[in-house]
């Protein structure tokens, strides 16, 4: 469903524009590409260098989507039940796969016309107008991606503390100390110069996400088949009001879990010609998505029912006593910690690109002192800031829910279909036009409702907020 109709419409649009292409653009594609490469700003030239294959693209996509937040999917099921949970999980997979393919087709279309767009804000500027790129898409993408870096740093610290408490239950170290330790690790990885340079790290990341998903699924099945786990209760908790807002929260969790927000930047890492390569990368990614998301969500909810915690790993302990061997929990957390570092560095790339554009000199060599010194300083300050925020605000998950509602919904569900309709102008009588319009409207409404639910949750939890809290 995700590619046949859009490709057909794209082909028709290309045929309609063929005369114009032959008259001017087609003959200039090679020259335009050369000119574009020569005129690249430092952010595009150094951070978004186009050298990768579709396999590398698959690694980047998998790391950006298949991340530890998938371990919260059983918790989302507690608000939706079996039927609603499975349906929302399937819809999330189909819509995002479809939407990401639409973005890819739009990017390929412009690349074939000799104007390759390397950033999300470039697409918004060219399709919607310069103000949309500068004042809407650019800030939202920065907020979402930098928010993901802070969230990864906080979650990494929480996983490190869980390992510490498992081995030393009476230990005195606080959460913010572990956040700082994790931030120091991120500080090293952040110095890797370009997005393309992360390909080997993201291959390891893909293996790690499979590893901790298999571990989580195996632990859920083991506990679910034993007498150690809680009684299986799949009823929805709370009164009617809480259940309604719970549905909104659950949809926001699932949408954010499938969220990406950096599809153009990932496609920018692919060496020309780009045609068809993103689709192959998405197939790699969504094979992993299907294996991990559904296995963890279904096994976790089956084992713990409405007692599923916000992070399913927390269910493996009952009153401080492990329900599976300690070494197994230790190993699962270690896999999670290392993958979180890769996810954080991937979502740091849009920030790196902005910093490089501001402080680097594209006319000098990438590893000249003129460019290396500002790179190290700016990226270090970026990571230090994210680490400080994560350590100060251990309740950042509530804030991130608002960011997700305002950010991932527009970037991943609404703008792709709008970009496609405005670029290829499918007939208003066609299925593609109405499918895209329906997706845009439905997810616009869902985004508003999810934002309201997230703000409500902040107001409910505000009394428990405390800076540098040891949660």
C-alpha positions in Angstrom: 0.0 0.0 0.0 2.9 2.4 0.9 4.5 2.6 -2.6 2.5 1.5 -5.5 0.0 4.4 -5.7 2.6 7.1 -5.0 5.0 5.8 -7.6 2.3 5.7 -10.1 1.3 9.3 -9.5 5.0 10.3 -9.4 5.4 8.7 -12.8 2.4 10.5 -14.2 3.6 13.8 -12.9 7.1 13.2 -14.4 5.5 12.5 -17.8 3.5 15.6 -17.6 6.6 17.7 -16.9 8.8 15.8 -19.4 8.7 18.6 -22.0 9.9 21.2 -19.5 12.7 18.8 -18.3 13.9 18.2 -21.9 13.8 21.9 -22.7 16.1 22.9 -19.9 16.4 21.0 -16.6 17.3 17.5 -17.8 20.3 18.8 -19.8 21.5 20.7 -16.8 21.2 18.0 -14.1 24.9 17.0 -14.1 26.1 20.6 -14.1 23.6 21.6 -11.5 24.7 18.8 -9.2 28.3 19.9 -9.6 27.4 23.5 -8.9 25.4 22.5 -5.9 28.3 20.5 -4.4 30.6 23.4 -5.0 28.2 25.8 -3.2 27.4 23.6 -0.2 27.5 25.3 3.2 29.7 23.7 5.8 26.8 21.9 7.5 25.9 20.1 4.3 29.4 19.6 3.1 30.9 18.1 6.3 27.9 16.6 8.3 25.6 15.5 5.5 28.2 14.3 3.0 26.6 12.0 0.4 28.7 8.8 0.3 26.4 6.0 1.7 24.6 3.1 0.1 21.1 1.9 0.7 22.4 -0.6 3.3 23.9 2.3 5.3 20.6 4.1 4.9 18.9 1.0 6.5 21.3 1.2 9.5 20.6 4.9 10.0 16.8 4.4 9.7 16.8 1.5 12.1 18.7 3.3 14.8 16.5 6.4 14.5 13.2 4.4 14.8 13.9 1.1 16.6 15.1 2.6 19.9 14.6 1.8 23.6 11.2 3.7 23.7 9.8 0.6 22.0 10.1 -0.9 25.5 7.2 1.3 26.5 4.7 -0.2 24.0 3.2 -2.7 26.6 2.4 0.3 28.7 0.6 1.9 25.8 -1.5 -1.3 25.5 -2.7 -0.8 29.1 -4.8 2.2 27.8 -6.0 0.5 24.6 -6.5 -3.2 25.5 -5.7 -6.0 23.1 -7.7 -5.0 20.1 -7.0 -1.3 20.2 -3.3 -1.8 21.0 -2.7 -4.2 18.0 -4.8 -2.0 15.6 -2.9 1.2 16.6 0.4 -0.6 16.3 -0.4 -1.9 12.8 -1.8 1.5 11.7 1.3 3.2 13.0 3.6 0.9 11.0 1.6 1.3 7.7 1.2 5.0 7.9 4.8 5.8 8.8 6.2 3.4 6.1 3.8 5.1 3.6 4.7 8.6 4.7 8.5 8.0 4.7 8.2 6.6 1.2 6.3 9.8 0.1 9.1 12.0 1.5 11.6 9.8 -0.4 9.7 10.2 -3.7 9.5 14.0 -3.3 13.2 14.1 -2.6 14.0 11.9 -5.6 11.8 14.1 -7.8 13.7 17.2 -6.9 17.1 15.4 -7.2 16.2 14.3 -10.8 15.5 18.0 -11.6 19.0 18.9 -10.4 18.0 20.3 -7.1 18.8 17.9 -4.3 17.3 18.8 -0.9 19.4 17.7 2.0 17.4 18.9 5.0 13.8 18.9 6.2 13.7 22.7 6.2 15.0 22.8 2.6 11.9 20.8 1.6 9.6 23.1 3.5 11.3 26.2 2.0 11.0 24.9 -1.6 7.5 23.5 -1.3 5.7 25.6 1.3 7.7 28.8 1.1 10.8 30.3 3.0 8.9 31.3 6.1 7.6 27.7 6.7 11.2 26.3 6.6 12.7 29.0 8.8 10.0 29.6 11.4 8.0 26.3 11.5 9.7 23.1 10.3 13.3 24.1 11.2 12.4 25.0 14.9 10.1 22.0 15.3 12.7 19.6 13.9 15.4 21.1 16.2 13.1 20.8 19.2 12.2 17.2 18.5 15.7 16.0 17.7 17.4 17.8 20.6 14.6 16.7 22.9 15.4 13.1 21.8 19.0 13.7 22.7 18.0 14.8 26.2 15.6 11.9 26.6 18.2 9.4 25.5 20.7 10.8 28.0 18.2 10.6 30.8 17.1 7.1 29.9 20.7 6.0 29.6 21.3 7.3 33.1 18.2 5.5 34.4 19.4 2.2 32.9 22.8 2.7 34.4 21.3 3.3 37.8 19.1 0.2 37.5 22.2 -1.9 36.9 24.0 -0.2 39.8 21.0 -0.9 42.2 20.8 -4.5 41.0 24.5 -5.1 42.0 24.6 -2.7 45.0 21.0 -2.3 46.4 22.3 0.0 49.2 24.4 2.2 47.0 24.5 5.9 47.5 25.0 7.2 43.9 22.2 9.4 42.6 20.5 9.4 39.2 22.1 12.7 38.1 25.5 11.1 38.6 24.7 8.3 36.2 23.3 10.8 33.7 26.6 12.7 33.8 28.5 9.5 33.3 26.4 8.7 30.3 26.7 12.2 29.0 30.5 11.8 29.1 30.2 8.8 26.9 28.0 10.8 24.5 30.6 13.6 24.5 33.1 11.2 22.9 30.7 9.8 20.3 29.5 13.3 19.4 32.9 14.2 17.9 32.4 11.7 15.0 32.5 14.1 12.1 29.7 13.2 9.8 26.4 11.3 9.6 27.9 8.9 7.2 30.7 8.2 9.6 28.1 6.6 12.0 27.3 3.8 9.6 29.4 1.2 11.5 28.1 2.3 14.9 24.5 2.1 13.5 25.2 -1.4 12.3 26.1 -2.3 15.9 23.1 -0.4 17.1 20.8 -2.5 14.8 22.2 -5.7 16.3 21.8 -4.3 19.8 18.1 -3.4 19.3 17.5 -6.9 18.2 19.4 -8.2 21.2 17.5 -6.3 23.9 14.2 -6.9 22.2 14.8 -10.7 22.1 15.9 -10.5 25.8 12.8 -8.5 26.8 10.5 -10.8 24.9 12.1 -14.0 26.3 11.9 -12.5 29.9 8.2 -11.7 29.4 7.4 -15.2 28.2 9.4 -16.7 31.0 7.7 -14.6 33.7 4.3 -15.0 32.1 4.6 -18.8 32.2 5.7 -18.8 35.8 4.0 -18.0 39.1 6.3 -15.1 39.7 4.5 -12.5 37.7 1.3 -10.5 38.7 -2.1 -11.9 37.9 -3.0 -11.3 34.3 -5.6 -8.5 34.2 -6.3 -6.9 30.8 -9.1 -4.6 31.9 -8.7 -0.8 31.5 -8.0 1.0 34.7 -9.5 4.3 35.9 -12.7 6.2 35.4 -14.1 7.2 32.0 -12.1 10.5 31.9 -8.8 8.8 32.7 -9.5 6.1 30.1 -10.2 8.7 27.4 -7.0 10.7 28.1 -5.2 7.4 28.4 -6.2 6.6 24.8 -4.7 9.9 23.7 -1.5 9.2 25.7 -1.2 5.7 24.2 -1.5 7.0 20.7 1.1 9.6 21.4 3.5 7.0 22.7 3.0 4.8 19.7 3.3 7.7 17.2 6.5 8.9 19.0 7.9 5.4 19.0 7.5 5.2 15.2 8.7 8.8 14.8 11.8 9.8 12.9 11.9 13.4 12.0 15.2 13.2 10.0 14.2 11.3 6.8 15.6 14.0 4.5 18.9 14.1 6.4 19.2 10.3 6.2 18.5 10.3 2.5 21.1 13.1 2.1 23.8 10.5 3.2 23.1 8.4 0.1 25.4 8.7 -2.8 23.9 9.8 -6.1 21.8 8.6 -7.8 19.4 8.2 -5.0 16.4 6.7 -6.9 15.0 3.6 -5.2 17.7 3.4 -2.5 15.6 4.8 0.3 12.8 2.3 -0.3 15.3 -0.5 0.2 16.6 1.1 3.4 13.0 1.4 4.7 12.4 -2.3 3.9 15.4 -3.2 6.0 14.3 -0.9 8.8 10.6 -2.1 8.9 11.7 -5.7 8.9 13.4 -4.9 12.2 10.5 -2.8 13.3 8.0 -5.7 12.8 10.2 -8.1 14.6 10.9 -5.9 17.6 7.8 -3.7 18.1 5.2 -6.5 17.9 7.2 -9.1 19.9 7.9 -6.7 22.8 4.4 -5.1 22.9 2.5 -8.4 22.7 4.7 -10.5 25.0 5.0 -7.6 27.6 1.2 -7.0 27.7 0.5 -10.7 27.8 2.8 -11.3 30.7 1.9 -8.2 32.9 -1.5 -7.0 31.6 -2.5 -3.6 33.0 0.5 -3.8 35.4 2.9 -3.1 32.6 5.3 -0.3 33.6 6.4 2.7 31.5 9.5 0.7 30.7 8.9 -3.0 30.6 12.4 -3.7 32.1 11.0 -2.3 35.4 8.5 -5.2 35.5 11.4 -7.7 35.8 11.8 -6.6 39.4 9.1 -7.1 42.0 9.8 -5.3 45.3 13.4 -5.2 44.4 13.6 -8.9 43.8 14.5 -10.0 40.2 12.0 -12.3 38.5 14.6 -13.5 36.1 18.3 -14.1 36.8 20.3 -10.9 37.7 22.8 -11.5 34.9 19.9 -11.5 32.4 18.6 -8.1 33.5 22.2 -6.8 33.7 22.8 -7.9 30.1 19.5 -6.5 28.8 20.2 -3.1 30.3 23.8 -3.0 29.0 22.5 -3.7 25.4 19.9 -0.9 26.0 22.5 1.6 27.3 24.9 1.1 24.4 22.1 1.5 21.8 20.8 4.6 23.5 24.2 6.2 22.9 23.9 5.5 19.2 20.4 6.9 19.0 21.4 10.0 20.9 24.3 10.7 18.5 22.0 10.1 15.4 19.5 12.7 16.7 22.4 15.1 17.4 23.1 15.3 13.7 20.7 18.1 12.8 22.2 20.1 15.7 25.7 19.3 14.4 24.7 20.5 10.9 23.4 23.8 12.2 26.5 24.3 14.4 28.9 23.4 11.5 27.1 25.7 9.2 27.5 28.6 11.7 31.1 28.1 12.8 33.0 26.1 10.1 34.6 27.3 6.9 33.5 25.3 3.9 36.5 26.6 1.9 39.0 25.0 4.3 39.6 21.2 4.8 37.3 19.3 7.1 40.1 18.3 9.5 42.0 21.6 9.4 42.5 23.3 12.8 40.2 26.1 11.6 37.3 23.6 11.4 38.2 21.0 14.0 38.5 23.4 17.0 35.1 25.0 16.5 33.6 21.6 15.9 34.9 20.1 19.1 33.9 23.1 21.2 30.4 23.6 19.8 29.5 19.9 19.9 30.9 19.5 23.4 28.8 22.5 24.6 25.7 20.9 22.8 26.1 17.6 24.7 27.0 19.3 28.0 23.8 21.3 27.7 21.7 18.2 27.0 23.3 16.3 29.8 22.6 19.2 32.2 19.0 19.4 31.3 18.6 15.6 31.6 20.2 15.6 35.1 18.1 18.6 36.3 14.8 17.4 34.9 14.4 13.7 35.6 10.7 14.2 34.8 11.6 15.2 31.2 9.5 12.3 29.9 6.4 14.4 30.6 7.9 17.3 28.7 9.0 15.1 25.9 5.5 13.9 25.4 4.4 17.5 24.6 7.4 17.8 22.2 6.4 14.5 20.5 2.8 15.6 20.1 3.8 19.0 18.6 6.8 17.6 16.7 6.6 14.0 15.5 3.0 14.3 14.4 3.6 17.1 12.0 7.0 15.9 10.7 6.2 12.2 10.3 2.4 12.1 9.6 1.2 15.4 8.3 3.9 17.1 6.3 4.9 14.1 4.1 1.4 13.8 2.6 1.2 17.5 2.2 4.6 17.7 0.5 3.5 14.9 -1.9 0.2 16.4 -2.9 1.7 19.9 -3.5 4.7 18.4 -5.5 2.9 15.9 -7.7 -0.6 17.4 -7.6 -2.5 14.1 -7.9 -6.1 14.4 -9.2 -8.7 15.3 -6.5 -10.6 12.2 -7.8 -7.7 9.9 -7.1 -7.4 7.5 -4.2 -3.9 8.9 -3.3 -5.2 12.4 -2.9 -8.0 11.5 -0.6 -5.8 9.0 1.4 -3.2 11.7 1.9 -5.8 14.3 2.9 -7.4 11.9 5.3 -4.1 11.1 6.9 -3.3 14.8 7.3 -6.6 15.6 8.9 -6.8 12.6 11.2 -3.3 13.0 12.5 -3.7 16.8 12.9 -6.6 16.1 15.2 -4.7 13.4 17.0 -1.7 15.7 17.5 -3.9 18.3 19.2 -5.5 15.8 21.4 -2.2 14.2 22.3 -0.8 17.6 23.2 -3.8 18.3 25.5 -3.3 14.9 27.2 0.4 15.6 27.6 -0.2 19.0 29.1 -2.8 17.5 31.5 -0.3 14.9 32.6 2.3 17.6 33.4 -0.3 19.5 35.5 -1.1 16.2 37.4 2.6 15.4 38.0 3.8 19.0 38.7 3.6 18.6 42.4 6.2 15.8 42.4 8.7 17.7 40.2 12.0 18.4 41.8 15.3 19.4 40.3 18.0 16.7 40.3 15.5 14.3 41.9 16.8 10.8 42.4 13.9 8.8 40.8 
